[in-house]
Amino acid sequence: MYRVKRKIVGLLAVLMAVTAIPATAFAQYDLSKNEYIDVKKTPSGKTGENITINMVFTNNTGHDLDDVAVRFDRDIAEQEYIATEDADETTTSSGSIFPFEISSNTFDNKKLGNIKSGSSKTFSLTARVRRDIAEGYYLVPLEVVTDAKTKDDGASGKPEKVNIWITKSSTTTSSGANEGTISFELGEGQNTPSGTYPEVMNYNMNIRNSSNLTAFDVNVRMGVNQDSTKFPFDINDGNYTKHYDRLGGGETISIPYSMMIRKDVYSGYYPITYNIEYRDSTDGDIQKSEETFFVKVQNKEKEEETKEFNINDRTKARIVVDGFETNPEKVYAGEEFELTLHMKNASESVAASNILFNLESEKVTDSAVFTTDEGSSSVVVNSLGAGQTTDVKVKLRAGAWVDQRTYGMTINEKYDSPEFKNAEEKIIVNIPVKQMARLNTGTIDIMPESIAAGSETNIMFPVNNTGKVLLYNVMVAFVGDSIQQSSTYIGNIKPGETGNVDAMITGTTPTADDGKIKILITYEDENGVVSEPIEKEVTLMVTEPEETGTDTGNMGETPVDVQPTGFAKYSKILIPSVAVLIVVGAGAAFFILKRRKKKKLAAEEELNDEI
């Protein structure tokens, strides 16, 4: 039914053409009616010249499409031919249905490959405009197919259209020169470059824009291959792309290369593929061209066919580690973790099957760094197609005794390929292992244990690094309600060594609680991250401050009663007692002197009587 409708539409269009309606009368097609194809800028061309139609294919179906291809609709062109053939002899086709010259490859598939849902791809179709059509807008009939394996197959055809603008060419050549389209020639005017192993092969490649149009934003990409039979150079760089802002029509540039020849490559000529991307205007869509350039290599000669068969010469898959991660992200010595390896078959065409991955840990003093608590360190994967990826997960434990550094884990691979059985490869991934920082403190001495506010006490104790990693920028802080907060810098402490704390702490206010003072110890790791503080305690009692003498600044104030000490304490008793003693002593002396005077006078009188 669908085909019948299409033929009816086509025949109606042909009837319009054969009734001499000019091409310029056709209205432009509304591209929003298309399901897949869009054109950002209406292509323009000239009669008798090639026109390149740049388009965008977008998959809005909600599901992935496999082996997508787009081609010019052969049925529409065939309908126009049949209608013209059946018309009067004087009637000729105006080309309004299919405006291009038809050759053997006009209706070949333009393969776009697999397109995921929501994804887009740019592509182009090129054809030569008929010389006999009038100037104006034309509809180009297209067909979208899936499951396209060859150049002309496909299923579920979907018709779509795009608009083009055609003008009359003033100088259309009979030879059909490629005016209006850009093309490139490689290696013109130069000998084939050659090199000999183990020398570095330095050569230039000439590339000429063989059209009369300027190519903009030109990228020349060398196609590399891991197979030494197809690509003779070592792949040392991640990208072999040369960029040029523009390459004028007829202009030639020379691109320099410096390549190391592979050790295992054979002598001979090797075709090197170059993919050239460019724009035909500064804001045009990206177009692509693929060209080939030959180089000659001198190394070892190929073995004679009668030589004993060597299985290692067979083509095999190449399984690599596309990445890995650990859970948890940081692996600590003595702790369990899960290792996830993303294994990829990097071969472009060779599949692998019966794959055995056996994990082998690096050893230190004959002991494995990584071990399994349960399960096996071997994993089997049934198959892995070309370009596919699979995850290999193994639970491991890092030895508690290892130093903090990176350790290797070897993945031993054994697998089959169609032409290579029991292939063996080894890949090493490096896993960093961290050690948990550990420290403790010795006896904390505080002298004195009780101070008055405003006085100082001395706190001393050792900090011991009992772990296996260096402790950076160790700091000790003292915090409490009754002291002035302060900190002491110790510095770096190596594993097994001790840093000493000797700090003076000042009391600020009398203790109102149990006198506990917090000691907070912190350090940094190798990345400068500060640790959580390790807390210790010490008891310090702070009392009221002592009086230091009379304050002359408060002469007018009522003195505060102060408990006397020393002589002042007993002055009220001592002073009266001393006064009494002085009086008594003076009286006794007076009595004695008076008595002596009487005795003297009596003696003198007695002497006078004798005389």
C-alpha positions in Angstrom: 0.0 0.0 0.0 2.8 2.4 1.0 4.6 1.8 -2.3 1.4 2.4 -4.3 0.9 5.7 -2.6 4.4 6.7 -3.3 4.0 5.9 -7.0 0.8 7.9 -7.2 2.6 10.9 -5.7 5.5 10.4 -8.1 3.3 10.1 -11.1 1.4 13.2 -10.2 4.7 15.1 -9.9 5.8 13.7 -13.3 2.6 14.9 -14.9 3.3 18.4 -13.6 6.8 18.1 -15.2 5.7 16.8 -18.6 3.0 19.5 -18.8 5.8 22.0 -19.1 5.4 23.6 -15.6 8.8 25.2 -15.0 10.9 24.0 -12.1 11.0 27.4 -10.5 7.3 27.0 -9.8 7.8 24.3 -7.3 7.4 25.5 -3.7 10.1 24.6 -1.2 9.6 21.6 1.0 9.0 22.0 4.8 11.9 20.1 6.4 10.0 19.9 9.7 8.0 17.1 8.0 11.1 14.9 7.9 11.5 12.4 10.7 15.3 12.2 10.6 17.0 14.5 8.2 17.7 18.3 8.5 19.7 20.8 6.5 21.2 23.8 8.3 21.8 25.7 5.1 20.2 25.1 1.7 22.8 23.7 -0.7 23.4 25.5 -4.0 24.9 24.2 -7.2 25.3 24.8 -10.8 24.2 22.8 -13.8 26.7 20.3 -15.0 28.7 20.5 -11.8 28.9 18.4 -8.6 26.9 19.5 -5.7 27.5 18.3 -2.1 24.5 18.2 0.2 25.5 18.5 3.8 22.8 17.0 6.2 22.3 16.1 9.8 20.7 12.8 10.8 19.0 12.8 14.3 17.6 9.7 15.9 14.4 10.8 17.7 12.7 7.4 17.6 13.3 6.6 21.3 15.3 3.5 20.5 18.8 2.8 19.0 19.1 2.3 15.2 21.5 -0.2 13.8 23.4 0.0 10.5 21.7 3.2 9.3 22.2 4.4 5.7 20.8 7.2 3.6 20.6 7.2 -0.2 18.9 9.0 -3.1 15.5 7.4 -3.7 15.8 5.2 -6.7 12.0 4.6 -7.0 11.3 8.3 -7.6 13.9 8.6 -10.3 12.6 5.4 -11.9 9.0 6.7 -11.9 10.1 9.9 -13.7 11.9 7.7 -16.3 8.8 5.5 -16.9 6.5 8.5 -17.2 8.7 10.1 -19.7 9.2 6.9 -21.7 5.4 6.5 -22.0 4.8 10.1 -23.1 4.9 11.6 -26.5 8.2 11.4 -28.4 8.5 15.1 -28.2 8.2 15.1 -24.5 11.4 15.2 -22.4 12.0 15.0 -18.7 12.4 18.4 -17.0 14.4 16.9 -14.2 12.0 18.4 -11.6 11.6 15.0 -9.9 15.2 13.9 -9.9 17.6 16.7 -10.9 20.9 14.7 -11.0 22.7 12.7 -13.6 22.4 9.0 -12.9 25.5 6.7 -12.9 26.1 3.2 -11.6 26.8 4.4 -8.0 24.3 7.3 -7.7 21.9 5.2 -5.5 24.6 3.5 -3.3 24.1 3.7 0.5 25.7 6.4 2.5 26.4 4.3 5.7 26.1 6.2 9.0 26.5 3.1 11.2 24.8 2.6 14.6 23.0 5.7 16.0 21.8 5.8 19.6 18.6 7.3 20.6 18.8 11.1 20.8 22.2 11.2 19.0 23.0 13.0 15.7 25.5 12.5 12.9 26.5 14.8 10.0 26.9 13.3 6.6 26.8 14.4 2.9 25.7 13.1 -0.5 27.3 14.2 -3.7 25.9 14.1 -7.2 26.3 15.9 -10.6 23.5 18.3 -11.5 21.9 17.7 -14.9 23.0 20.2 -17.6 19.5 20.6 -19.1 17.4 21.7 -16.2 16.2 25.2 -15.5 17.3 27.5 -12.7 15.3 27.2 -9.5 14.6 25.2 -6.4 14.4 21.4 -6.6 13.4 18.7 -4.2 15.9 15.9 -3.7 14.2 12.6 -2.8 16.0 10.6 -0.1 15.4 7.2 1.5 16.5 6.2 5.1 17.1 2.5 5.7 18.4 0.4 8.5 20.2 -3.0 8.6 22.3 -1.8 5.7 25.2 -4.2 5.3 26.2 -3.6 1.7 26.1 -0.7 -0.7 22.5 -1.3 -1.9 20.6 -3.3 0.8 18.6 -2.1 3.8 15.1 -2.5 5.4 12.2 -0.3 6.4 12.7 2.5 3.9 11.5 5.9 5.0 11.2 8.6 2.3 12.3 12.1 3.1 13.2 15.2 1.1 15.6 18.3 1.1 15.7 21.5 -0.9 18.5 22.6 -3.2 19.0 25.7 -5.3 20.3 25.3 -8.8 21.7 28.1 -11.1 22.8 27.9 -14.7 26.6 27.5 -15.1 28.2 30.0 -17.3 31.2 27.7 -18.2 30.0 24.1 -17.9 32.8 21.9 -19.2 32.1 18.7 -21.2 34.7 16.9 -19.2 32.8 17.4 -16.0 35.7 18.9 -14.0 35.1 18.9 -10.3 34.2 22.6 -10.1 32.1 23.3 -7.0 33.5 20.5 -4.8 36.7 20.2 -2.8 39.1 17.3 -3.3 42.7 16.6 -2.3 45.7 14.9 -3.9 48.5 13.4 -1.7 52.1 12.9 -2.7 52.2 14.9 -5.9 55.7 15.8 -7.2 57.6 13.7 -4.7 59.2 10.2 -4.4 57.9 7.6 -2.0 59.5 8.2 1.4 61.6 5.4 2.7 63.3 4.5 6.0 65.4 1.7 7.5 65.0 0.3 11.0 66.2 1.3 13.7 66.6 4.8 12.3 63.9 7.5 12.7 62.0 8.1 9.5 61.7 11.8 8.8 59.6 12.7 5.7 57.2 15.3 4.3 53.9 14.6 2.6 52.6 16.9 0.0 48.9 17.6 0.0 47.2 19.7 -2.7 43.7 21.2 -2.8 42.9 20.1 -6.4 39.7 22.1 -6.5 39.3 25.9 -7.2 37.6 26.4 -3.8 39.2 27.3 -0.5 39.1 24.7 2.3 38.7 26.1 5.8 39.5 24.6 9.3 41.4 21.7 7.7 42.4 18.7 9.9 44.7 16.0 8.4 44.6 12.9 10.6 47.0 10.0 10.1 45.2 6.6 10.5 47.1 4.5 13.0 46.8 0.7 13.6 48.1 -1.6 16.3 48.7 -4.3 13.7 52.3 -4.0 12.5 51.4 -5.6 9.2 49.2 -2.6 8.4 51.0 0.3 10.1 54.8 0.2 10.3 55.4 2.9 12.9 55.4 2.9 16.7 52.4 4.7 18.1 54.1 7.1 20.6 51.6 10.0 20.4 47.9 10.0 21.3 47.0 12.1 18.3 48.7 12.5 14.9 46.6 15.4 13.6 47.9 18.4 11.7 45.6 21.5 11.6 45.6 24.3 9.1 43.2 27.3 9.2 42.8 27.3 5.4 44.0 25.6 2.2 43.4 27.6 -0.9 42.2 26.2 -4.2 45.2 24.7 -6.1 47.4 25.4 -3.0 49.9 22.7 -1.9 51.3 22.3 1.6 54.0 20.0 2.9 53.3 18.2 6.2 56.4 17.0 8.2 56.4 13.7 10.0 59.0 12.0 12.3 58.2 8.4 12.9 60.0 5.5 14.7 59.9 2.2 12.7 58.6 -0.8 14.5 61.1 -3.5 15.4 58.8 -6.3 14.2 57.8 -4.8 10.9 58.7 -6.4 7.6 60.2 -4.7 4.6 57.8 -3.4 2.0 55.4 -0.7 0.9 52.7 0.3 3.4 49.6 2.3 2.6 49.0 5.0 5.2 45.4 6.2 5.4 44.7 9.9 6.0 41.3 11.3 7.0 40.9 14.9 6.0 38.2 17.0 7.7 37.4 20.5 6.3 34.7 23.1 5.7 33.9 24.7 2.4 33.1 28.0 4.1 34.1 29.5 7.5 30.7 28.6 8.9 30.0 25.5 6.8 29.4 22.0 8.0 32.4 19.6 8.5 33.0 17.5 5.5 35.3 14.5 5.3 37.6 12.9 2.7 39.8 9.8 3.0 43.1 9.5 1.0 46.0 7.1 0.9 49.8 7.8 1.0 52.5 5.1 0.6 55.8 4.8 2.5 58.6 2.2 2.1 60.2 0.5 5.1 63.5 -1.6 5.1 63.7 -4.1 8.0 63.5 -7.9 8.2 62.3 -9.9 5.2 59.2 -12.0 5.4 59.8 -15.7 6.3 59.6 -18.2 3.5 56.2 -20.0 3.2 58.0 -23.3 3.9 59.2 -22.1 7.3 57.8 -24.0 10.3 54.5 -22.6 11.4 54.6 -20.2 14.3 51.3 -19.8 16.2 52.4 -16.4 17.5 52.2 -15.0 13.9 48.4 -15.4 13.9 46.1 -12.4 14.5 44.8 -12.2 18.0 42.6 -9.9 20.1 44.3 -7.3 22.3 42.7 -7.0 25.8 43.7 -3.9 27.8 42.7 -2.2 31.0 40.5 0.7 30.1 40.5 2.0 33.7 40.0 0.8 37.3 38.7 2.0 40.6 38.7 0.8 44.2 35.9 0.8 46.8 36.6 2.5 49.1 38.5 5.1 47.0 41.4 5.2 49.4 43.0 1.8 50.2 44.4 1.5 53.7 46.9 -1.1 54.9 45.2 -3.9 56.7 41.7 -3.1 55.3 39.6 -4.9 52.7 38.6 -3.2 49.4 37.0 -4.1 46.1 39.0 -3.7 42.9 37.0 -3.1 39.7 38.9 -3.5 36.4 37.4 -2.2 33.2 38.8 -4.7 30.6 38.4 -3.7 26.9 39.1 -5.7 23.7 41.0 -2.9 21.9 41.0 -4.9 18.6 38.9 -3.4 15.8 37.9 -6.7 14.3 39.1 -9.7 16.3 36.9 -11.1 19.1 38.2 -13.0 22.2 36.6 -16.0 24.0 37.3 -18.3 26.9 39.1 -15.4 28.7 40.8 -16.1 32.0 42.0 -13.2 34.2 44.3 -14.2 37.0 45.4 -11.4 39.4 48.9 -11.6 40.9 50.0 -9.2 43.6 53.4 -7.6 43.9 55.5 -9.2 46.7 57.6 -7.6 49.5 60.0 -9.8 51.3 58.4 -12.8 49.6 54.9 -11.9 51.0 52.0 -10.7 48.7 50.9 -7.2 49.3 47.3 -7.9 48.2 45.5 -11.1 49.3 41.9 -12.5 49.2 40.0 -13.3 52.4 37.6 -15.4 50.5 36.9 -16.5 46.9 39.5 -16.6 44.1 41.8 -14.1 42.5 40.8 -15.5 39.0 37.9 -14.5 36.9 36.5 -16.1 33.7 34.7 -14.2 30.9 33.1 -16.3 28.2 33.5 -13.8 25.3 34.5 -10.2 24.5 33.7 -8.8 21.1 35.9 -6.3 19.2 35.7 -2.9 21.0 33.6 -4.3 23.9 34.2 -3.7 27.6 33.5 -5.9 30.7 34.1 -5.3 34.4 36.2 -7.7 36.5 35.6 -7.3 40.3 37.7 -8.9 43.0 37.7 -8.4 46.8 41.2 -7.9 48.2 43.0 -6.9 51.4 46.2 -4.9 51.7 48.8 -6.2 54.1 48.9 -4.2 57.4 52.7 -4.3 57.4 53.4 -2.6 54.1 54.8 0.9 53.7 52.7 3.7 52.3 53.4 3.7 48.6 52.1 2.3 45.3 52.1 -1.4 44.6 51.6 -3.3 41.4 48.8 -5.8 40.5 49.5 -8.0 37.5 46.6 -9.2 35.4 47.6 -12.4 33.7 45.4 -12.9 30.6 44.8 -16.2 28.7 42.2 -16.3 25.9 41.3 -17.6 22.5 40.9 -15.7 19.2 39.6 -17.2 15.9 43.1 -17.6 14.6 45.0 -17.7 17.9 44.4 -20.2 20.7 45.7 -19.8 24.3 47.1 -16.3 23.7 48.8 -15.0 26.9 49.3 -11.3 27.9 50.3 -9.5 31.1 49.1 -6.0 32.2 50.1 -4.2 35.4 48.0 -1.7 37.3 49.4 0.3 40.2 47.3 0.7 43.4 48.3 3.3 46.0 48.2 2.0 49.6 48.0 4.3 52.6 49.0 3.7 56.2 46.9 5.0 59.1 48.7 7.6 61.1 49.2 6.7 64.8 50.6 8.5 67.8 50.5 8.4 71.6 51.8 10.5 74.4 54.0 9.8 77.4 53.5 11.0 81.0 52.3 14.6 81.2 54.2 16.5 83.9 52.9 19.9 85.2 54.9 22.0 87.7 53.4 23.4 89.8 49.9 21.9 89.7 48.4 24.9 91.4 49.1 28.6 90.5 47.7 32.0 91.3 45.9 33.9 88.5 48.5 35.7 86.5 51.2 33.1 87.2 52.7 30.4 84.9 53.1 26.7 85.1 55.3 24.4 82.9 53.7 21.4 81.0 56.1 18.8 79.5 55.4 15.5 77.8 56.6 13.5 74.7 54.6 12.7 71.5 55.5 9.4 70.0 54.9 8.5 66.3 53.9 4.8 66.5 52.8 4.5 62.9 54.6 4.0 59.6 54.0 7.4 58.1 55.6 10.8 58.7 53.5 13.2 60.8 53.8 16.7 59.3 53.6 20.0 61.2 52.5 18.5 64.6 50.8 21.2 66.7 49.7 21.1 70.4 47.0 23.4 71.7 46.0 24.1 75.4 42.4 25.0 76.0 40.6 25.7 79.3 38.4 28.2 81.1 41.0 29.3 83.6 44.0 29.6 81.4 45.1 31.7 78.4 44.7 29.5 75.3 48.0 28.9 73.5 49.6 26.4 71.1 53.1 24.9 70.6 54.6 23.9 67.3 56.6 20.6 67.4 57.2 20.1 63.6 57.6 16.8 61.7 57.9 13.5 63.5 59.3 10.5 61.6 58.0 7.0 62.2 59.4 5.6 65.4 60.6 8.9 66.7 59.4 11.3 69.4 58.7 15.0 69.6 58.8 16.8 72.9 56.4 19.4 74.3 57.7 22.0 76.7 55.1 24.8 77.1 54.5 27.6 79.7 50.8 28.0 80.5 49.4 31.2 82.1 46.5 31.2 84.6 43.9 33.9 83.9 41.0 33.3 86.3 40.5 31.2 89.4 39.3 27.6 88.8 35.5 27.3 89.0 35.3 23.6 88.0 37.4 20.4 88.4 40.4 22.1 86.9 40.6 20.0 83.7 42.7 21.5 80.9 42.4 20.0 77.4 45.4 19.2 75.3 44.6 19.0 71.6 47.2 17.4 69.3 46.9 17.8 65.4 49.1 16.9 62.4 49.0 17.1 58.6 49.3 14.3 56.0 51.4 14.4 52.9 48.7 16.4 51.1 48.5 19.1 53.8 45.1 17.9 55.2 44.9 18.6 58.9 43.8 15.6 61.1 41.1 15.6 63.7 42.5 16.6 67.1 43.7 13.9 69.5 42.5 15.0 73.0 44.4 14.6 76.3 43.7 16.2 79.8 45.7 17.5 82.7 44.5 19.0 86.0 45.6 22.6 86.9 44.1 24.6 89.8 44.2 28.4 89.5 43.8 30.4 92.8 43.2 34.1 93.6 46.1 36.4 92.9 48.4 37.5 96.0 48.6 41.1 97.4 51.9 42.7 96.6 51.8 45.8 99.0 49.9 49.1 99.7 48.4 50.6 96.8 49.3 54.4 96.9 46.7 55.0 94.3 43.9 54.3 96.7 44.8 56.5 99.6 41.3 58.0 100.0 39.6 54.6 100.1 38.8 52.7 103.2 41.5 50.1 103.7 40.5 46.5 103.5 41.1 44.4 106.6 44.1 42.2 106.1 45.2 39.5 108.4 48.6 40.5 109.9 51.5 38.2 109.6 55.0 38.0 111.3 55.8 40.8 113.8 52.6 42.7 112.9 50.6 39.8 114.0 52.0 40.0 117.7 52.7 43.7 117.9 49.8 44.4 120.3 51.3 42.0 122.9 55.0 42.6 122.3 55.0 46.4 122.5 53.3 46.7 125.9 55.4 43.9 127.3 58.6 45.6 126.2 57.4 48.9 127.7 56.7 47.2 131.1 60.2 45.6 131.0 61.8 49.0 130.3 59.9 50.6 133.2 60.8 47.8 135.6 64.4 47.8 134.5 64.6 51.5 135.0 63.2 51.3 138.5 65.5 48.5 139.5 68.5 50.5 138.3 67.4 53.5 140.2 66.9 51.5 143.4 70.4 49.9 143.1 72.1 53.2 142.4 70.4 54.8 145.4 71.4 51.9 147.7 75.0 52.1 146.6 75.1 55.8 147.3 73.8 55.3 150.9 76.5 52.7 151.5 79.1 55.1 150.2 78.0 57.9 152.5 77.9 55.6 155.5 81.5 54.4 154.8 82.7 58.0 154.6 81.1 59.0 157.8 82.6 56.0 159.6 86.1 57.0 158.4 85.6 60.5 159.5 84.7 59.3 163.0 87.9 57.2 163.2 90.0 60.2 162.3 
